[in-house]
Amino acid sequence: MEQNKEKVSLIIEGGAMRGVFCAGIISTLLRQEIYLDYVIGVSSGSANGINYVSRDLTRTKASFVDIAANPAFSGMKYLLNGQGYFNTKYIYEDAITTDIPFQFETFKQNPTSMKIVVTDMETAKPVYFDKDDIATSAELGLKIRASSTVPLLMPPTQINGKYYLDGGIVDSLPIEKAIADGNQKHVILLTRPRGYIKEKQRFSAIIRRHLRAYPEVVAAIEQRHIAYNQSMALIEQLEHENKAFVIAPDQLSIGRMERNVQRLDAYYQYAERAAERQLPELQDFLSSR
């Protein structure tokens, strides 16, 4: 498998079911055979990233649209029994080998580099799980689950005796990591409209109580808006320098906990159309020095 664009990163933002927008963009990239050689995904962005690297058009849609029709996908019964509102074990570990099978061998054979962003609960620092260090689809599913583990809504994910949370807590838009890894240009898929400014986390008292054993994580959550807005400022600067290309929705018609398949499908198609409209600009960006 070959890449046609080298030293160009694909940065995929999270946002739970808002990630269906990124799924629609990825569908267009795959159909146009635009293959970048570095992918980094955060939270639901990591779930989108593995579909891009495995070049699986069918799964790109199924894992953000069709899956919502399955009763095992989410619900209060899962939250009440300690699994979390989204049944992440089913979504990221069970479905990967059953209802929505993942082409793990194709994923591994693709020379594209991929990083999965998670938050280490002990240090409150980002950890970047590397595709090259993942040996099985079960291990991959667990690490995607860790990247998508939202505090309060889901229990922490344990891997080799350590506990992890959603990567967006400490690195929502990993542009600095993509630069540090040697990429010269960046295609960035956002799940909120341009101009969005993140505000300070609400429910701070609840979060402090829930994570009282992890004060560094609490501090990171309370400062998350600052880090996010700084990353967006850097991305905007890189755009002016023709080093970044951003694709973002013009409108936000679904929420992070959306379960309606018809609305998800409509938003997915909206994203495909948005990407198609921007294709000429994207291709010019990728071909320019």
N, C-alpha and C positions, 0 to 999 in steps of 0.2 A: 504494500500500500504506500502511495506517495502523497506528499504534500505539495501544493503548488504555490504556497505563500510561506516563506521561511522568516523566522525572527519576528513574527507577528503574533501577538497573544490574542486569545479570545477570553474575555473576562465576563463571567455570567453572574449577575446579581441574584440574590435569593428573594424571598417574599412569599413563601408557601405557595398557595394556588395562583398568586399573581405571576408565578413562573410560567404559566401557560402562554404568556406573551413571548417569553424567550423561546419556548418550544416552537411556536409558529415561525419565529425568525430562523431558528436552527433548521427547520424543515426547508425553508427557502435556500439557506446556505448549502445544504446537502443536495437539493435538486439542481442547484447551479454548479455543483462540484467545486465549491470554494472551501478548500481544506487548509486551515491554519495549523501551524506545527506546535502550538503551545496553548493549553486550555487550563483555566483555573476557575473553579466554581465554588460558590458559597451557599450553604443551605440547599434550598431547592435548585439553586444554580448548579450544584454538583450533580444532581440527578439529571439535569439537562445536559451537562457536560459529558457524562458517560454515553449518552445516546448519540451525541455528536461524534465522539471518538470511535464508537462502534459503527457509525454511519448507518444507523437503523431508523429509517423514515417511519416505519410502522410504529415502533416503540416510542418515538419522539412524541407522537400524538397520544398514543394509548396510555402512557404513564402520567399524563396531565389532564386528559379529557375522559377517556373511557373508564379509567379506574374509579372515577367518582361515582359510577353507577353501582359499584360493588358494595354490598352492605358491610363488608369487612373493612372498608376504607376509613371510616371515621364515625364518631357519634359519642353521645354522653356516656353510654355504657362502658366504653373503653376508658374514658376519663375517670369515671367513678371507680373502676377496678385497678387503677394505677398505671394503665398503659399509655395514657395521654389521649387528648381529643382525637388527634390523628393516630390511627393504629400503625405506628411506624414499623413495628416488627413485620406486619403484613406487607406494607408498602415497599419497604426496602430490603427485606430479607426473604419473605415467603413468595411474593409475586414475581420476584426476579427469576425464580425457577419454575413457577407454575402458571399463573394467569397471564403474566406479561413477561415471557422468557427473555433473558438478556444474552446477547451473543458475546460471551466473555472471551472466547478465543480470538474473535475478530478484534475486540477491544485491545487485547494484549499484543496482537501482531501489528497493530497500527503503531508506527514509530512516533506518533504525536505524543509529546509530553503532556501529562495532566497532573494537576495538584487539587486536592480536596481540603478546604479550609475548615478547621475545627477550633474550638476553644478548650484549652487544658484547664480543668477546674482548679487544679492545685496551684498553678502559676498565674492564671488569667492571661496567658499569652497565646498567640495563635500557633497552631501546629499545622503544617502543610503535608498531609499524607501524599506520598508520591505513587503514581501508577506503577512504576517499576518495582516497587516493594510489595505489591499486592499479588498474592499467589493464587487466590481462588475467588469465585464469584461470591461465596459466603462472606469472605473477608471484605470484599468490595462493598457488599450491601450493608455491612455493619458500619463501615466508615462513612458511607453516604448518610446512613441513619444518624451517626454522631454529628455530622455537619448540619443536620436539620433538626436537632433536638432543642426545641424552644423551651426555655424555663417557664415554669408554671403549667404549661400545656402538656409537657412530656417529661418523663423521668430521665435523668442523665443516662448516657450510654457508656457502658463499661467495655473497655478493650484492653486486654492484657493487664488487668488489675488497676487501670487508670480510668478516670471518669472525664467525659467530654460533653460539651454543649455546642449549640449552634455557633458556627464560625463567624456569623455576622455580628456577634457581640463585640469582637475585637478587630475584625477586618472585613467589613461589609463590602468594600470595593477594593480588592487587593491589587491596586495599580502599582504600588511601590514594590510589592513582591514580584510582579511581572517585569518591572524595569530591572530589579536586582538580578533576575534570572537571565538577563541579556537580551530581552526583546526590544526592538527598535520602534515598533509601531503596535497599536492596540485597538482592537475592535471591542467595544464595551456594550453589553446588552443590559439595559436597565428595566426595572419593573414598575417604575413610577415616572410620570411625565417630567420633561425637562423643567428646570427651575424649582424642583422640590427641595425644600430645606428641612432637614430632620430637626425635630424639637426634642427637648429633654424627655426622657422616659417617664410615662405616667405610672401610677401604682407603685411608686418607690417604696412605700412602707410595707406593702405586701411582699415585694421582691426581697427587701432587706430581711424580713422575717423568714421567708422561704429559704433563702441562701445565707442565713446567718453564720453558718460554718465556713463560708467562703467569702470573706469581706473583699478580697481583691476582685472577685467576679462581680460583686455588687458595685464596686467602684467603676469597673469597666462598663457595666450597663448604664450607670448614671452619666458616664462621660461619652457614651457611644455617639451621641449626636454631634459632638465636637469632632471626633475622628472621621465620621461619615462626611460631614460638610467640608473638612479639610481635603479629603480624598476627591470629592466632587470639584473643589477648586483646582486641584492639580490636574484633573481630567480636562477641565475647561481650558486650562493653560496649554495643555498638550494639543487640544483641538486647534487652538490658534496657531500652533507650530506645525500643524499637519502631521502630528504623530499619534493622534487618536481619532477614532470615528465612533460616534455614539448612536445607537438605535434605541429609542425610547417611545413609549406610547404617547399619543396626543391626548388621550383620554383614559381615565381609569374607571371602568364600569364593573369591575369585580373586586371583591375583598380577598384577604389572605386565607379566609376559611370557606370560600365558595365551594358548594357541593352540587350545584345545579348543572347537569351535563350540557343542557342546551346553551346556557350562558357561557360555559367554558368553551364549548365548540365554536360559538360565535366569536369569542375573543381570540381564539386560536386562529380563525380565518382572518380576522381583522389584522392580526400580527403578520400573517403571511402577505397580505396585501401591502401593509406598511413596508415590509422588507423589499418587496418587489418594486415599489415606487423608488426606494433608495438604492437599488442595485447599481444604476449607472454611476452614482456618486461613490458608492463603496468600491466599485471596480477601479475607478480613477484613483481613489485613495490608495488602494493596494498596489497599483502599478506605478505610482509616483515614487520618487526617491525621497 
